[in-house]
Amino acid sequence: MKVQAVQALRGKLSVDQPVHGIWVTLESASVTEMAVALGLDYVVIDAEHGHLGWQDIVQHVRATVRSNTVALVRISELNCALIKRVLDIGADGIIIPWMETAEQVEEAVAFARYPTRGKRGVGGERATGWGTCFAEHVAQADEHVLVVPLIESVRGGKNIEQICQVEGVEMFYQGPADFSASAGHAGQWEGPGVAEQILAVNDAIRAAGKHCGIMVRNPEDLALRLEQGFRLMGLGMDGSLLVRGIQNMLAAAGEERKINSSLEFKGN
């Protein structure tokens, strides 16, 4: 893991300064390399949705090595084996989806820490210098590993005050689309009443002295979320950013194009 990068991220947040990152869904590690070259504070490598395999994940993590860009991996579920493997290959932290109770978050923290504070096994991968730096890594890992719960359900929102009391968690992320689905509004980014619930969750997190992240959809949304107190700013997913960039250039050329969700050929 990259202690200096984690400390830089924490340092900005400690003075209420926003940090910026992107979510990576495409297999090319060049995407993460671009994020590093632009000096982004973090990348989230999305291993919950999409098609990224372990070879893809390790290439993205490798692209952040010896940089100040924190590498987080969103795993597919709360699972000791997944957390152990992600951290063994050198990720700086994990994002765990669908966190709804303090007990779940406590378990996630335990899976990310070594005994006797936790249940993480010691591996001989990149994190330990391929087995040559066991003592050094174990000495620093528990203090610096980032465990980031993803709050994306009504139940998780209702339990946020108890979740915030879990030791070892200092930052969160919210997922408006899944939050909306759990409220009965699947397919909407913020269904009726959901925007207010998301803000209430963020207010509770900030009241506990911690920080919350969210994905933004455009520059106007970025300004709004900053005003609302969000500090881990997700500038977008790589695929969506690419599509919007192409659409903007086509629009400048007088061509309006949209992607149809059907995989059938529809013509131009």
C-alpha positions in Angstrom: 0.0 0.0 0.0 1.0 3.6 -0.5 1.1 5.2 3.0 2.1 8.6 1.6 -0.8 8.7 -0.8 -3.3 7.7 2.0 -1.8 10.4 4.3 -2.1 13.0 1.5 -5.8 12.1 1.0 -6.4 12.3 4.7 -4.6 15.6 5.0 -6.8 17.3 2.5 -10.0 15.9 4.1 -8.8 17.0 7.6 -8.9 20.6 6.5 -12.3 20.0 4.7 -10.7 20.2 1.3 -12.4 18.2 -1.4 -10.6 15.3 -3.1 -11.2 14.2 -6.6 -11.3 10.8 -8.3 -12.8 8.7 -11.0 -14.4 5.2 -11.1 -12.7 2.8 -13.4 -14.8 0.2 -15.3 -12.8 -0.3 -18.5 -10.1 -3.0 -18.6 -7.2 -0.8 -19.9 -4.8 0.3 -17.2 -4.1 3.3 -19.3 -7.3 4.8 -17.8 -5.8 4.7 -14.3 -2.4 5.8 -15.7 -4.2 8.9 -17.1 -5.8 9.6 -13.7 -2.3 9.4 -12.1 -0.8 11.7 -14.7 -3.5 14.2 -14.0 -2.8 14.0 -10.3 -6.2 12.7 -9.2 -6.4 12.0 -5.5 -8.0 8.5 -5.9 -9.4 6.0 -8.3 -12.0 3.4 -7.6 -11.5 0.2 -9.5 -15.0 -1.3 -9.9 -15.0 -5.0 -9.3 -18.7 -5.2 -8.4 -20.3 -4.4 -11.7 -19.0 -5.0 -15.2 -16.3 -7.4 -16.6 -13.1 -6.6 -14.8 -11.2 -9.7 -13.8 -8.2 -10.1 -11.4 -5.7 -9.5 -14.1 -7.4 -6.2 -15.0 -7.6 -5.2 -11.3 -3.9 -5.8 -10.6 -2.9 -3.9 -13.7 -5.0 -0.9 -12.5 -3.4 -1.1 -9.1 0.0 -1.4 -10.6 -0.6 1.8 -12.6 -0.9 3.7 -9.3 2.3 2.3 -7.7 4.7 5.0 -6.5 2.2 7.7 -7.0 0.1 9.9 -4.8 -3.2 8.5 -6.3 -4.9 6.2 -3.8 -6.2 2.9 -5.3 -9.5 1.7 -3.9 -11.2 -1.4 -5.2 -15.0 -1.8 -4.9 -15.5 -5.5 -4.2 -18.7 -7.3 -5.1 -19.8 -8.2 -1.6 -18.7 -8.3 2.1 -16.4 -11.2 1.9 -13.2 -12.0 3.8 -11.5 -13.7 0.8 -12.2 -10.8 -1.6 -10.9 -8.2 0.9 -7.8 -10.2 1.6 -7.0 -10.7 -2.0 -7.6 -7.1 -3.0 -5.3 -5.8 -0.2 -2.7 -8.5 -0.9 -2.2 -7.2 -4.5 -1.5 -3.7 -3.1 -4.7 -1.7 -3.1 -4.8 1.1 -0.5 -8.3 0.3 0.5 -11.7 -1.2 -0.3 -15.2 0.0 -0.9 -17.9 -2.5 0.3 -21.3 -2.3 -1.3 -24.7 -2.4 0.4 -23.6 -1.7 3.9 -26.7 -1.4 6.1 -25.6 -2.1 9.8 -22.9 -1.3 12.2 -22.2 -5.1 12.6 -21.6 -5.5 8.8 -19.1 -2.6 8.9 -17.4 -4.0 12.0 -16.9 -7.2 10.1 -15.5 -5.4 7.1 -12.9 -3.7 9.3 -12.0 -7.0 10.9 -11.4 -8.6 7.5 -9.1 -5.8 6.5 -6.9 -6.0 9.7 -4.4 -8.5 10.9 -4.8 -10.5 14.1 -5.3 -9.8 16.9 -7.3 -6.8 15.8 -8.8 -8.5 12.9 -8.9 -11.6 10.7 -6.7 -10.8 7.7 -4.2 -13.5 6.7 -0.6 -12.6 5.8 0.1 -13.2 2.1 3.3 -13.1 0.0 2.1 -10.8 -2.7 2.9 -7.2 -3.7 1.6 -5.7 -0.3 4.4 -7.5 1.6 7.1 -7.0 -1.1 6.4 -10.5 -2.3 7.1 -11.9 1.1 10.2 -10.0 1.9 8.6 -7.2 4.0 6.1 -9.0 6.3 7.1 -7.0 9.4 7.1 -3.6 7.7 3.7 -4.1 6.0 1.9 -5.5 9.0 3.2 -2.7 11.2 1.6 0.0 9.0 -1.3 -1.7 7.3 -3.9 -1.7 10.1 -3.4 2.0 10.6 -3.5 3.1 7.0 -5.8 0.7 5.1 -9.0 2.5 4.0 -12.3 0.7 4.6 -15.1 2.7 2.9 -18.7 1.5 3.4 -21.0 2.3 0.5 -24.4 3.5 1.8 -26.9 2.7 -0.9 -30.2 1.7 0.7 -32.9 3.1 2.9 -32.0 0.7 5.7 -28.4 1.8 5.6 -29.4 5.4 5.7 -31.6 4.8 8.8 -28.7 3.2 10.6 -26.0 5.7 9.6 -25.5 7.1 13.1 -24.7 3.7 14.5 -22.5 2.9 11.5 -20.5 6.1 12.1 -19.6 4.9 15.5 -17.6 1.9 14.1 -13.9 2.4 14.8 -11.6 2.1 11.8 -13.9 3.9 9.3 -13.3 7.5 8.4 -15.0 8.0 5.0 -18.1 6.8 3.2 -19.6 6.8 -0.2 -23.3 7.0 -1.2 -25.0 5.5 -4.2 -28.1 7.5 -5.2 -29.3 5.0 -7.9 -29.4 2.0 -5.6 -30.7 4.1 -2.8 -33.6 5.1 -5.1 -34.2 1.5 -6.0 -34.4 0.4 -2.4 -37.0 3.2 -1.9 -39.1 1.7 -4.7 -37.9 4.0 -7.5 -35.6 1.7 -9.6 -34.1 3.4 -12.7 -34.1 6.9 -11.1 -31.0 8.7 -9.9 -32.8 10.3 -7.0 -36.4 9.2 -6.7 -39.1 11.1 -4.8 -37.8 11.9 -1.3 -34.4 10.2 -1.9 -32.4 13.5 -2.3 -33.5 14.5 1.2 -32.5 11.2 2.6 -29.1 11.3 1.0 -28.4 14.8 2.4 -29.5 13.6 5.8 -27.0 10.7 5.6 -24.2 13.1 4.6 -25.2 15.5 7.5 -24.9 12.6 10.0 -21.5 11.5 8.6 -20.2 15.1 8.8 -21.6 15.5 12.3 -19.6 12.4 13.3 -16.4 14.1 12.0 -16.1 11.9 9.0 -16.4 12.5 5.2 -18.7 11.3 2.4 -18.3 10.8 -1.3 -20.7 10.8 -4.2 -20.6 10.6 -7.9 -21.4 13.8 -9.8 -23.0 14.0 -13.2 -21.8 17.3 -14.6 -20.0 20.5 -13.5 -23.2 22.0 -12.1 -23.8 18.9 -10.0 -20.2 19.0 -8.8 -20.7 22.6 -7.5 -24.0 21.6 -5.8 -22.5 18.6 -4.0 -19.6 20.6 -2.8 -22.0 23.2 -1.4 -23.9 20.3 0.3 -20.8 19.2 2.1 -19.7 16.2 0.1 -15.9 15.9 0.0 -14.9 12.8 -1.9 -15.9 13.9 -5.4 -16.4 11.2 -8.0 -16.0 13.0 -11.3 -17.6 10.1 -13.2 -17.0 6.6 -14.5 -14.5 6.3 -17.3 -16.9 4.8 -19.8 -19.5 7.5 -19.2 -16.9 10.3 -19.4 -15.7 8.9 -22.7 -19.2 8.6 -24.2 -20.1 12.2 -23.1 -16.9 13.5 -24.5 -17.6 11.9 -27.9 -21.2 13.2 -27.8 -20.0 16.7 -27.0 -17.7 16.7 -30.0 -20.4 15.3 -32.3 -22.8 18.0 -31.1 -20.1 20.6 -32.0 -20.1 19.0 -35.5 -23.9 19.3 -35.7 -24.6 15.6 -34.9 -26.8 14.6 -32.1 -26.2 11.0 -31.1 -27.5 8.9 -28.2 -26.8 5.3 -27.2 -29.8 2.9 -27.2 -29.9 0.4 -24.4 -30.9 -2.3 -26.8 -28.0 -4.3 -28.3 -29.7 -4.5 -31.6 -28.6 -2.5 -34.6 -30.8 0.6 -34.9 -29.0 2.6 -37.5 -27.6 6.1 -37.1 
